[in-house]
């Protein structure tokens, strides 16, 4: 595979990382509430979910594209999860008035890892993105080693970027600056998650009845 094609794949993938989504807001919230380490653990969960889709795309598993029922299950499960995650954010905003960042409810590392994984795994856009990226930019002449290299790069890029976000947000000075507006951060995150969920619901219903 030519290096310029690899550069196109890496560039498209990185531009997608720059677009804030459910994973971004989950990592920001985890870092603000429990520090950079918590955000990094949530980031690992997100990266593992992305890795799952990358492996599926490399192995030629097109079940989401060829089996409408399987895709529908992932799609509607993702909508429900995003709505629930938005509700958790909203509840955190309501409770913030009587809690500090350090005094908020602590979440175990296992729970953070699982939440990050579910956030990535139940986002149907992640599945479609990797299937589309590998389908459009790789072909049958692309060697297995190159495909694995692309997949490893994407996994590392997701993990590195999300950990960088977690470290930046979890820095004591940044956390101190956010203390006064953490409630607004939670409410904004909740509204954006619900907006994403509403967009997915609208698209899904349009596809079903359009």
N, CA, C and O of each residue as an XYZ file, in Angstrom:
840
protein
N       0.849     -1.203      0.000
C       0.000      0.000      0.000
C       0.877      1.242      0.000
O       1.845      1.330      0.756
N       0.530      2.210     -0.860
C       1.319      3.415     -0.948
C       1.208      4.234      0.330
O       0.187      4.211      1.017
N       2.301      4.972      0.640
C       2.309      5.788      1.847
C       1.269      6.893      1.793
O       0.737      7.293      2.828
N       0.969      7.397      0.586
C      -0.002      8.485      0.516
C      -1.396      8.004      0.894
O      -2.194      8.770      1.433
N      -1.695      6.721      0.610
C      -2.992      6.192      1.011
C      -3.074      6.052      2.526
O      -4.108      6.327      3.134
N      -1.973      5.621      3.120
C      -1.927      5.544      4.586
C      -2.123      6.933      5.194
O      -2.822      7.085      6.196
N      -1.499      7.947      4.580
C      -1.643      9.318      5.078
C      -3.092      9.781      4.980
O      -3.574     10.481      5.871
N      -3.796      9.402      3.913
C      -5.204      9.768      3.757
C      -6.054      9.112      4.842
O      -6.932      9.749      5.423
N      -5.786      7.834      5.110
C      -6.535      7.119      6.138
C      -6.295      7.749      7.507
O      -7.234      8.011      8.258
N      -5.007      7.990      7.820
C      -4.660      8.579      9.118
C      -5.264      9.968      9.257
O      -5.751     10.329     10.329
N      -5.237     10.750      8.182
C      -5.798     12.100      8.232
C      -7.293     12.095      8.432
O      -7.815     12.860      9.243
N      -8.002     11.230      7.692
C      -9.451     11.143      7.840
C      -9.830     10.689      9.248
O     -10.785     11.185      9.846
N      -9.059      9.734      9.757
C      -9.339      9.229     11.098
C      -9.108     10.299     12.154
O      -9.903     10.431     13.085
N      -8.029     11.063     12.019
C      -7.740     12.093     13.008
C      -8.777     13.216     12.968
O      -9.155     13.748     14.011
N      -9.232     13.574     11.776
C     -10.281     14.595     11.677
C     -11.552     14.133     12.379
O     -12.254     14.934     12.996
N     -11.846     12.834     12.282
C     -13.017     12.296     12.979
C     -12.832     12.393     14.493
O     -13.794     12.644     15.218
N     -11.599     12.196     14.974
C     -11.331     12.300     16.412
C     -11.571     13.716     16.922
O     -11.948     13.901     18.079
N     -11.355     14.718     16.068
C     -11.503     16.102     16.494
C     -12.962     16.501     16.679
O     -13.257     17.524     17.297
N     -13.867     15.697     16.146
C     -15.296     16.011     16.253
C     -15.831     15.502     17.585
O     -15.864     14.290     17.795
N     -16.255     16.390     18.501
C     -16.735     15.944     19.816
C     -17.986     15.077     19.698
O     -18.915     15.400     18.959
N     -17.990     13.999     20.420
C     -19.139     13.103     20.442
C     -19.351     12.576     21.849
O     -18.790     13.119     22.801
N     -20.154     11.521     21.998
C     -20.426     10.959     23.336
C     -19.158     10.563     24.086
O     -19.051     10.792     25.290
N     -18.195      9.969     23.376
C     -16.960      9.539     24.024
C     -16.218     10.738     24.629
O     -15.717     10.668     25.752
N     -16.156     11.827     23.877
C     -15.450     13.027     24.329
C     -16.051     13.557     25.628
O     -15.324     13.846     26.579
N     -17.368     13.683     25.668
C     -18.004     14.240     26.854
C     -17.905     13.301     28.053
O     -17.820     13.755     29.194
N     -17.917     11.993     27.798
C     -17.733     11.038     28.890
C     -16.340     11.181     29.496
O     -16.195     11.176     30.718
N     -15.320     11.307     28.656
C     -13.946     11.444     29.138
C     -13.764     12.757     29.896
O     -13.124     12.791     30.947
N     -14.331     13.840     29.355
C     -14.240     15.135     30.034
C     -14.885     15.062     31.408
O     -14.308     15.525     32.392
N     -16.071     14.487     31.481
C     -16.760     14.401     32.768
C     -15.978     13.541     33.759
O     -15.818     13.923     34.918
N     -15.492     12.388     33.312
C     -14.730     11.502     34.199
C     -13.487     12.200     34.728
O     -13.144     12.055     35.901
N     -12.807     12.961     33.866
C     -11.588     13.656     34.276
C     -11.884     14.778     35.255
O     -11.129     14.994     36.203
N     -12.981     15.493     35.029
C     -13.341     16.591     35.920
C     -13.747     16.089     37.298
O     -13.411     16.696     38.314
N     -14.469     14.983     37.322
C     -14.995     14.482     38.591
C     -13.948     13.716     39.386
O     -13.872     13.866     40.605
N     -13.133     12.892     38.714
C     -12.207     12.023     39.435
C     -10.746     12.180     39.029
O      -9.890     11.458     39.540
N     -10.448     13.089     38.140
C      -9.068     13.321     37.772
C      -8.652     12.663     36.470
O      -9.409     11.908     35.860
N      -7.425     12.971     36.062
C      -6.921     12.521     34.762
C      -6.836     10.998     34.671
O      -7.054     10.437     33.598
N      -6.521     10.318     35.783
C      -6.394      8.867     35.731
C      -7.732      8.220     35.396
O      -7.784      7.265     34.621
N      -8.809      8.731     35.973
C     -10.140      8.204     35.673
C     -10.475      8.438     34.212
O     -11.030      7.560     33.551
N     -10.141      9.622     33.703
C     -10.379      9.905     32.298
C      -9.585      8.984     31.389
O     -10.075      8.573     30.338
N      -8.350      8.655     31.792
C      -7.515      7.761     30.996
C      -8.093      6.345     30.968
O      -8.026      5.665     29.943
N      -8.657      5.905     32.085
C      -9.263      4.571     32.126
C     -10.498      4.524     31.226
O     -10.705      3.554     30.497
N     -11.316      5.578     31.283
C     -12.463      5.660     30.373
C     -11.986      5.703     28.924
O     -12.625      5.134     28.038
N     -10.857      6.382     28.684
C     -10.280      6.455     27.338
C      -9.872      5.073     26.839
O     -10.059      4.753     25.665
N      -9.316      4.260     27.727
C      -8.924      2.906     27.350
C     -10.150      2.095     26.938
O     -10.104      1.344     25.964
N     -11.245      2.249     27.682
C     -12.478      1.561     27.309
C     -12.969      1.983     25.932
O     -13.379      1.146     25.127
N     -12.924      3.294     25.663
C     -13.321      3.801     24.352
C     -12.420      3.228     23.260
O     -12.903      2.801     22.212
N     -11.107      3.221     23.509
C     -10.158      2.703     22.520
C     -10.387      1.215     22.254
O     -10.272      0.769     21.112
N     -10.708      0.441     23.294
C     -10.978     -0.990     23.108
C     -12.205     -1.211     22.233
O     -12.229     -2.127     21.411
N     -13.226     -0.369     22.410
C     -14.416     -0.472     21.566
C     -14.071     -0.158     20.118
O     -14.516     -0.847     19.199
N     -13.270      0.895     19.920
C     -12.822      1.219     18.563
C     -11.992      0.078     17.978
O     -12.109     -0.256     16.798
N     -11.148     -0.514     18.830
C     -10.349     -1.640     18.380
C     -11.197     -2.813     17.922
O     -10.848     -3.506     16.966
N     -12.318     -3.033     18.610
C     -13.230     -4.108     18.219
C     -13.753     -3.885     16.799
O     -13.794     -4.815     15.993
N     -14.152     -2.643     16.498
C     -14.658     -2.345     15.159
C     -13.545     -2.397     14.113
O     -13.781     -2.792     12.971
N     -12.341     -1.999     14.501
C     -11.207     -2.052     13.578
C     -10.906     -3.501     13.201
O     -10.712     -3.814     12.027
N     -10.869     -4.384     14.205
C     -10.616     -5.800     13.941
C     -11.706     -6.379     13.043
O     -11.423     -7.150     12.126
N     -12.966     -5.996     13.318
C     -14.074     -6.483     12.503
C     -13.919     -6.037     11.054
O     -14.158     -6.812     10.129
N     -13.514     -4.779     10.864
C     -13.349     -4.258      9.500
C     -12.200     -4.947      8.781
O     -12.325     -5.291      7.605
N     -11.076     -5.155      9.473
C      -9.917     -5.799      8.860
C     -10.211     -7.252      8.503
O      -9.787     -7.736      7.454
N     -10.935     -7.943      9.374
C     -11.214     -9.362      9.148
C     -12.274     -9.587      8.080
O     -12.566    -10.728      7.721
N     -12.853     -8.495      7.568
C     -13.868     -8.637      6.528
C     -15.240     -8.941      7.068
O     -16.125     -9.354      6.319
N     -15.436     -8.744      8.363
C     -16.741     -8.998      8.962
C     -17.684     -7.854      8.601
O     -17.575     -6.757      9.148
N     -18.599     -8.110      7.689
C     -19.529     -7.075      7.225
C     -20.947     -7.335      7.709
O     -21.915     -6.961      7.047
N     -21.065     -7.975      8.859
C     -22.387     -8.329      9.351
C     -23.260     -7.095      9.542
O     -24.468     -7.150      9.311
N     -22.664     -5.987      9.961
C     -23.463     -4.779     10.180
C     -23.973     -4.197      8.872
O     -25.013     -3.539      8.838
N     -23.237     -4.441      7.802
C     -23.637     -3.911      6.511
C     -24.567     -4.874      5.776
O     -25.472     -4.442      5.061
N     -24.343     -6.175      5.951
C     -25.093     -7.171      5.198
C     -26.290     -7.733      5.953
O     -27.161     -8.357      5.346
N     -26.351     -7.524      7.267
C     -27.449     -8.059      8.067
C     -28.218     -6.901      8.699
O     -27.802     -6.393      9.740
N     -29.315     -6.477      8.105
C     -30.069     -5.327      8.636
C     -30.505     -5.508     10.083
O     -30.527     -4.543     10.846
N     -30.851     -6.726     10.467
C     -31.331     -6.962     11.837
C     -30.220     -6.697     12.846
O     -30.456     -6.082     13.886
N     -28.998     -7.164     12.539
C     -27.879     -6.955     13.454
C     -27.556     -5.472     13.580
O     -27.281     -4.974     14.671
N     -27.593     -4.778     12.456
C     -27.323     -3.338     12.508
C     -28.420     -2.607     13.283
O     -28.138     -1.678     14.039
N     -29.669     -3.030     13.092
C     -30.782     -2.375     13.787
C     -30.646     -2.530     15.298
O     -30.926     -1.595     16.048
N     -30.215     -3.717     15.748
C     -30.039     -3.939     17.185
C     -28.982     -2.981     17.734
O     -29.191     -2.350     18.770
N     -27.852     -2.874     17.040
C     -26.799     -1.960     17.487
C     -27.279     -0.511     17.448
O     -27.014      0.267     18.364
N     -27.984     -0.163     16.380
C     -28.429      1.221     16.188
C     -29.358      1.660     17.315
O     -29.121      2.688     17.948
N     -30.413      0.891     17.569
C     -31.402      1.301     18.571
C     -30.859      1.136     19.983
O     -31.228      1.899     20.876
N     -29.983      0.146     20.203
C     -29.335      0.025     21.515
C     -28.466      1.253     21.776
O     -28.409      1.759     22.897
N     -27.791      1.727     20.726
C     -26.974      2.925     20.866
C     -27.801      4.146     21.210
O     -27.385      4.965     22.030
N     -28.974      4.280     20.592
C     -29.858      5.413     20.900
C     -30.288      5.391     22.362
O     -30.279      6.419     23.038
N     -30.663      4.211     22.841
C     -31.096      4.078     24.237
C     -29.947      4.411     25.180
O     -30.140      5.111     26.175
N     -28.742      3.908     24.869
C     -27.600      4.154     25.744
C     -27.239      5.631     25.789
O     -26.935      6.151     26.862
N     -27.265      6.320     24.653
C     -26.948      7.741     24.633
C     -27.976      8.540     25.430
O     -27.622      9.487     26.132
N     -29.248      8.157     25.320
C     -30.285      8.843     26.099
C     -30.047      8.632     27.596
O     -30.189      9.562     28.391
N     -29.681      7.399     27.975
C     -29.413      7.107     29.393
C     -28.177      7.857     29.880
O     -28.161      8.382     30.993
N     -27.137      7.904     29.038
C     -25.915      8.606     29.419
C     -26.203     10.097     29.600
O     -25.685     10.724     30.525
N     -27.025     10.661     28.719
C     -27.424     12.059     28.877
C     -28.169     12.287     30.181
O     -27.973     13.310     30.835
N     -29.014     11.351     30.562
C     -29.745     11.463     31.828
C     -28.794     11.427     33.019
O     -28.993     12.154     33.993
N     -27.760     10.585     32.950
C     -26.767     10.536     34.023
C     -26.054     11.874     34.144
O     -25.812     12.359     35.249
N     -25.721     12.465     33.012
C     -25.082     13.777     33.028
C     -26.010     14.815     33.660
O     -25.572     15.636     34.467
N     -27.285     14.777     33.292
C     -28.248     15.747     33.824
C     -28.408     15.579     35.327
O     -28.481     16.567     36.057
N     -28.464     14.335     35.796
C     -28.550     14.080     37.234
C     -27.311     14.625     37.949
O     -27.422     15.194     39.035
N     -26.140     14.452     37.347
C     -24.914     14.972     37.947
C     -24.966     16.493     38.042
O     -24.474     17.068     39.012
N     -25.558     17.150     37.041
C     -25.686     18.611     37.075
C     -26.604     19.044     38.204
O     -26.329     20.042     38.870
N     -27.686     18.317     38.432
C     -28.620     18.656     39.502
C     -27.982     18.478     40.870
O     -28.270     19.231     41.800
N     -27.109     17.476     40.991
C     -26.494     17.183     42.287
C     -25.269     18.038     42.562
O     -24.766     18.059     43.686
N     -24.783     18.744     41.545
C     -23.519     19.462     41.687
C     -23.586     20.581     42.713
O     -22.570     20.947     43.305
N     -24.754     21.113     42.920
C     -24.857     22.248     43.836
C     -24.387     21.953     45.236
O     -23.963     22.868     45.942
N     -24.446     20.703     45.665
C     -24.063     20.355     47.032
C     -22.788     19.525     47.092
O     -22.415     19.017     48.150
N     -22.099     19.388     45.907
C     -20.903     18.561     45.889
C     -19.767     19.305     45.208
O     -19.998     20.104     44.301
N     -18.549     19.047     45.640
C     -17.376     19.554     44.938
C     -16.897     18.496     43.967
O     -17.397     17.371     43.973
N     -15.920     18.851     43.122
C     -15.388     17.868     42.194
C     -14.784     16.701     42.950
O     -15.040     15.543     42.618
N     -13.989     16.996     43.959
C     -13.332     15.921     44.700
C     -14.311     15.150     45.555
O     -14.074     13.981     45.860
N     -15.416     15.782     45.952
C     -16.341     15.112     46.840
C     -17.471     14.412     46.145
O     -18.363     13.879     46.804
N     -17.463     14.396     44.781
C     -18.521     13.734     44.042
C     -18.440     12.230     44.218
O     -17.493     11.696     44.796
N     -19.460     11.566     43.704
C     -19.512     10.120     43.806
C     -18.359      9.497     43.028
O     -18.131      9.840     41.868
N     -17.641      8.591     43.658
C     -16.502      7.943     43.018
C     -16.987      6.728     42.239
O     -17.887      6.015     42.683
N     -16.394      6.500     41.092
C     -16.725      5.364     40.249
C     -15.499      4.470     40.181
O     -14.381      4.962     40.033
N     -15.698      3.151     40.288
C     -14.571      2.230     40.267
C     -13.913      2.226     38.889
O     -14.518      2.612     37.889
N     -12.661      1.782     38.865
C     -11.932      1.713     37.605
C     -12.616      0.753     36.637
O     -12.684      1.015     35.436
N     -13.119     -0.354     37.162
C     -13.805     -1.320     36.290
C     -15.046     -0.695     35.668
O     -15.323     -0.896     34.485
N     -15.792      0.065     36.466
C     -16.995      0.719     35.954
C     -16.642      1.776     34.909
O     -17.342      1.923     33.908
N     -15.551      2.512     35.148
C     -15.112      3.514     34.179
C     -14.720      2.856     32.856
O     -15.076      3.343     31.782
N     -13.980      1.739     32.942
C     -13.557      1.028     31.745
C     -14.770      0.514     30.970
O     -14.827      0.628     29.745
N     -15.737     -0.049     31.691
C     -16.937     -0.584     31.044
C     -17.775      0.531     30.426
O     -18.296      0.384     29.321
N     -17.900      1.642     31.142
C     -18.678      2.763     30.612
C     -18.051      3.310     29.345
O     -18.754      3.613     28.381
N     -16.710      3.442     29.340
C     -16.018      3.903     28.145
C     -16.190      2.932     26.985
O     -16.398      3.349     25.845
N     -16.102      1.633     27.276
C     -16.274      0.632     26.224
C     -17.674      0.685     25.639
O     -17.841      0.663     24.420
N     -18.685      0.755     26.502
C     -20.068      0.805     26.019
C     -20.338      2.073     25.221
O     -21.076      2.054     24.236
N     -19.731      3.179     25.656
C     -19.911      4.434     24.930
C     -19.427      4.310     23.491
O     -20.067      4.818     22.570
N     -18.290      3.631     23.297
C     -17.771      3.445     21.950
C     -18.468      2.344     21.188
O     -18.730      2.480     19.993
N     -18.778      1.227     21.883
C     -19.353      0.066     21.215
C     -20.799      0.282     20.798
O     -21.234     -0.254     19.778
N     -21.554      1.062     21.574
C     -22.969      1.267     21.269
C     -23.227      2.547     20.489
O     -24.362      3.018     20.411
N     -22.184      3.100     19.919
C     -22.346      4.248     19.024
C     -22.297      3.727     17.589
O     -21.218      3.410     17.090
N     -23.454      3.631     16.913
C     -23.476      3.030     15.570
C     -22.604      3.778     14.574
O     -22.157      3.194     13.586
N     -22.353      5.064     14.817
C     -21.507      5.824     13.891
C     -20.078      5.291     13.877
O     -19.404      5.351     12.849
N     -19.610      4.768     15.018
C     -18.262      4.211     15.055
C     -18.151      2.995     14.143
O     -17.188      2.859     13.389
N     -19.149      2.110     14.220
C     -19.131      0.907     13.390
C     -19.138      1.264     11.913
O     -18.338      0.739     11.139
N     -20.039      2.157     11.520
C     -20.148      2.534     10.117
C     -18.901      3.275      9.642
O     -18.477      3.115      8.497
N     -18.311      4.091     10.528
C     -17.130      4.856     10.140
C     -15.981      3.927      9.748
O     -15.364      4.111      8.699
N     -15.694      2.938     10.581
C     -14.563      2.060     10.296
C     -14.843      1.159      9.095
O     -13.949      0.909      8.286
N     -16.077      0.671      8.974
C     -16.405     -0.133      7.805
C     -16.247      0.681      6.529
O     -15.697      0.200      5.538
N     -16.738      1.929      6.563
C     -16.643      2.780      5.379
C     -15.189      3.136      5.074
O     -14.769      3.123      3.917
N     -14.427      3.452      6.119
C     -13.036      3.877      5.926
C     -12.212      2.766      5.299
O     -11.469      3.001      4.347
N     -12.343      1.551      5.833
C     -11.559      0.449      5.305
C     -12.055      0.022      3.927
O     -11.262     -0.403      3.086
N     -13.366      0.134      3.691
C     -13.912     -0.251      2.389
C     -13.481      0.713      1.298
O     -13.135      0.295      0.193
N     -13.502      2.008      1.608
C     -13.203      3.016      0.595
C     -11.714      3.175      0.331
O     -11.316      3.436     -0.804
N     -10.880      3.020      1.365
C      -9.469      3.353      1.215
C      -8.539      2.152      1.141
O      -7.346      2.305      0.879
N      -9.073      0.961      1.370
C      -8.266     -0.249      1.198
C      -8.946     -1.150      0.173
O     -10.169     -1.117      0.032
N      -8.174     -1.942     -0.530
C      -8.752     -2.861     -1.502
C      -8.137     -4.244     -1.321
O      -7.351     -4.472     -0.401
N      -8.506     -5.164     -2.210
C      -8.053     -6.548     -2.075
C      -6.551     -6.700     -2.290
O      -5.958     -7.700     -1.886
N      -5.941     -5.709     -2.924
C      -4.496     -5.790     -3.156
C      -3.691     -5.333     -1.943
O      -2.474     -5.509     -1.899
N      -4.370     -4.748     -0.964
C      -3.678     -4.273      0.235
C      -3.276     -5.462      1.097
O      -4.113     -6.294      1.447
N      -2.018     -5.538      1.430
C      -1.527     -6.663      2.218
C      -2.049     -6.651      3.646
O      -2.436     -5.611      4.180
N      -2.048     -7.845      4.254
C      -2.526     -7.981      5.626
C      -1.694     -7.146      6.588
O      -2.228     -6.540      7.517
N      -0.384     -7.116      6.362
C       0.496     -6.352      7.252
C       0.129     -4.872      7.243
O       0.125     -4.224      8.290
N      -0.181     -4.331      6.051
C      -0.562     -2.929      5.964
C      -1.893     -2.678      6.668
O      -2.058     -1.663      7.346
N      -2.838     -3.597      6.509
C      -4.127     -3.441      7.178
C      -3.964     -3.449      8.699
O      -4.581     -2.652      9.407
N      -3.122     -4.365      9.186
C      -2.874     -4.428     10.627
C      -2.184     -3.154     11.097
O      -2.493     -2.635     12.170
N      -1.241     -2.646     10.287
C      -0.540     -1.407     10.648
C      -1.524     -0.242     10.732
O      -1.454      0.571     11.653
N      -2.444     -0.166      9.764
C      -3.463      0.892      9.797
C      -4.337      0.761     11.035
O      -4.629      1.752     11.705
N      -4.755     -0.469     11.336
C      -5.595     -0.690     12.504
C      -4.891     -0.339     13.798
O      -5.480      0.275     14.687
N      -3.610     -0.736     13.908
C      -2.840     -0.425     15.115
C      -2.665      1.082     15.271
O      -2.751      1.612     16.378
N      -2.420      1.766     14.160
C      -2.273      3.219     14.195
C      -3.558      3.868     14.704
O      -3.509      4.759     15.552
N      -4.709      3.425     14.189
C      -5.989      4.009     14.601
C      -6.258      3.771     16.079
O      -6.698      4.676     16.789
N      -5.993      2.556     16.542
C      -6.205      2.255     17.963
C      -5.332      3.150     18.833
O      -5.806      3.741     19.803
N      -4.047      3.245     18.476
C      -3.120      4.074     19.263
C      -3.507      5.554     19.188
O      -3.381      6.284     20.171
N      -3.980      5.990     18.016
C      -4.376      7.391     17.867
C      -5.568      7.722     18.752
O      -5.591      8.770     19.397
N      -6.559      6.833     18.787
C      -7.733      7.043     19.640
C      -7.310      7.119     21.107
O      -7.706      8.031     21.833
N      -6.498      6.147     21.530
C      -6.077      6.095     22.930
C      -5.233      7.316     23.296
O      -5.437      7.918     24.351
N      -4.286      7.683     22.429
C      -3.408      8.815     22.722
C      -4.190     10.127     22.775
O      -3.980     10.937     23.678
N      -5.079     10.338     21.822
C      -5.853     11.582     21.788
C      -6.760     11.703     23.011
O      -6.801     12.745     23.664
N      -7.491     10.619     23.313
C      -8.417     10.670     24.449
C      -7.670     10.830     25.770
O      -8.134     11.545     26.658
N      -6.523     10.174     25.907
C      -5.723     10.333     27.131
C      -5.190     11.758     27.237
O      -5.095     12.306     28.335
N      -4.841     12.362     26.096
C      -4.374     13.750     26.115
C      -5.491     14.683     26.571
O      -5.255     15.625     27.328
N      -6.707     14.413     26.106
C      -7.864     15.207     26.552
C      -8.072     15.030     28.055
O      -8.298     15.999     28.780
N      -7.991     13.769     28.512
C      -8.182     13.492     29.934
C      -7.117     14.183     30.782
O      -7.420     14.729     31.844
N      -5.882     14.159     30.316
C      -4.795     14.790     31.080
C      -4.963     16.307     31.127
O      -4.730     16.937     32.158
N      -5.370     16.882     30.000
C      -5.554     18.338     29.959
C      -6.687     18.767     30.884
O      -6.547     19.716     31.655
N      -7.810     18.056     30.799
C      -8.975     18.415     31.619
C      -8.728     18.094     33.082
O      -9.188     18.817     33.966
N      -7.991     16.994     33.347
C      -7.759     16.577     34.722
C      -6.641     17.320     35.425
O      -6.370     17.042     36.594
N      -5.979     18.261     34.752
C      -4.920     19.039     35.386
C      -5.520     19.884     36.512
O      -6.588     20.470     36.334
N      -4.849     19.956     37.670
C      -5.423     20.696     38.803
C      -5.872     22.113     38.471
O      -6.931     22.547     38.926
N      -5.091     22.832     37.693
C      -5.477     24.203     37.366
C      -6.731     24.241     36.506
O      -7.615     25.078     36.695
N      -6.785     23.303     35.547
C      -7.976     23.244     34.687
C      -9.193     22.845     35.511
O     -10.272     23.415     35.348
N      -9.019     21.860     36.400
C     -10.124     21.436     37.250
C     -10.599     22.578     38.126
O     -11.801     22.771     38.303
N      -9.656     23.341     38.679
C     -10.034     24.465     39.529
C     -10.840     25.496     38.746
O     -11.784     26.089     39.268
N     -10.456     25.702     37.481
C     -11.186     26.662     36.653
C     -12.586     26.170     36.326
O     -13.502     26.967     36.125
N     -12.750     24.830     36.272
C     -14.028     24.256     35.903
C     -14.977     24.078     37.088
O     -16.173     23.860     36.893
N     -14.458     24.169     38.306
C     -15.290     23.887     39.479
C     -16.567     24.728     39.475
O     -17.658     24.223     39.740
N     -16.415     26.001     39.176
C     -17.571     26.884     39.227
C     -18.583     26.643     38.138
O     -19.742     27.036     38.270
N     -18.164     25.995     37.050
C     -19.099     25.805     35.934
C     -19.326     24.326     35.619
O     -19.801     23.991     34.534
N     -18.988     23.435     36.568
C     -19.143     22.010     36.315
C     -20.601     21.652     36.057
O     -20.899     20.799     35.221
N     -21.504     22.307     36.778
C     -22.920     22.046     36.539
C     -23.318     22.361     35.109
O     -24.070     21.611     34.487
N     -22.810     23.477     34.585
C     -23.111     23.840     33.197
C     -22.474     22.863     32.219
O     -23.054     22.548     31.180
N     -21.269     22.378     32.556
C     -20.616     21.382     31.703
C     -21.471     20.122     31.616
O     -21.667     19.567     30.534
N     -21.982     19.673     32.771
C     -22.837     18.490     32.782
C     -24.111     18.715     31.974
O     -24.509     17.857     31.186
N     -24.753     19.875     32.172
C     -25.999     20.145     31.451
C     -25.746     20.249     29.956
O     -26.527     19.737     29.155
N     -24.648     20.917     29.571
C     -24.315     21.026     28.154
C     -24.061     19.646     27.544
O     -24.529     19.342     26.447
N     -23.310     18.817     28.277
C     -23.057     17.464     27.807
C     -24.339     16.669     27.644
O     -24.511     15.952     26.659
N     -25.252     16.796     28.622
C     -26.527     16.085     28.553
C     -27.327     16.522     27.330
O     -27.865     15.687     26.603
N     -27.403     17.827     27.108
C     -28.187     18.347     25.976
C     -27.574     17.908     24.643
O     -28.298     17.573     23.705
N     -26.242     17.911     24.560
C     -25.601     17.485     23.317
C     -25.785     15.988     23.079
O     -25.998     15.561     21.944
N     -25.703     15.191     24.145
C     -25.946     13.755     24.003
C     -27.375     13.489     23.550
O     -27.613     12.639     22.691
N     -28.323     14.217     24.128
C     -29.711     14.048     23.709
C     -29.917     14.522     22.280
O     -30.723     13.950     21.546
N     -29.194     15.565     21.878
C     -29.295     16.047     20.491
C     -28.782     14.984     19.518
O     -29.390     14.736     18.477
N     -27.646     14.355     19.873
C     -27.116     13.279     19.040
C     -28.104     12.128     18.977
O     -28.353     11.565     17.911
N     -28.668     11.781     20.135
C     -29.654     10.703     20.204
C     -30.873     11.040     19.340
O     -31.374     10.192     18.603
N     -31.346     12.293     19.440
C     -32.496     12.709     18.647
C     -32.211     12.637     17.161
O     -33.073     12.241     16.377
N     -30.990     13.023     16.765
C     -30.610     12.948     15.360
C     -30.603     11.503     14.869
O     -31.074     11.206     13.771
N     -30.060     10.606     15.702
C     -30.042      9.186     15.332
C     -31.454      8.617     15.256
O     -31.771      7.844     14.351
N     -32.303      9.002     16.211
C     -33.684      8.529     16.188
C     -34.390      9.017     14.935
O     -35.084      8.249     14.269
N     -34.215     10.293     14.613
C     -34.845     10.830     13.418
C     -34.395     10.115     12.156
O     -35.212      9.783     11.297
N     -33.086      9.879     12.045
C     -32.568      9.185     10.870
C     -33.098      7.753     10.801
O     -33.460      7.257      9.734
N     -33.136      7.095     11.978
C     -33.636      5.722     11.999
C     -35.099      5.624     11.616
O     -35.492      4.746     10.848
N     -35.907      6.531     12.157
C     -37.337      6.514     11.834
C     -37.585      6.880     10.369
O     -38.477      6.328      9.725
N     -36.792      7.811      9.853
C     -36.912      8.189      8.441
C     -36.581      7.006      7.544
O     -37.220      6.783      6.515
N     -35.547      6.240      7.967
C     -35.178      5.058      7.186
C     -36.283      4.004      7.226
O     -36.533      3.328      6.229
N     -36.939      3.865      8.371
C     -37.984      2.846      8.508
C     -39.260      3.229      7.767
O     -39.881      2.389      7.116
N     -39.649      4.498      7.867
C     -40.957      4.912      7.331
C     -40.854      5.818      6.119
O     -41.863      6.156      5.499
N     -39.615      6.218      5.776
C     -39.459      7.135      4.651
C     -39.671      6.475      3.290
O     -39.569      7.139      2.259
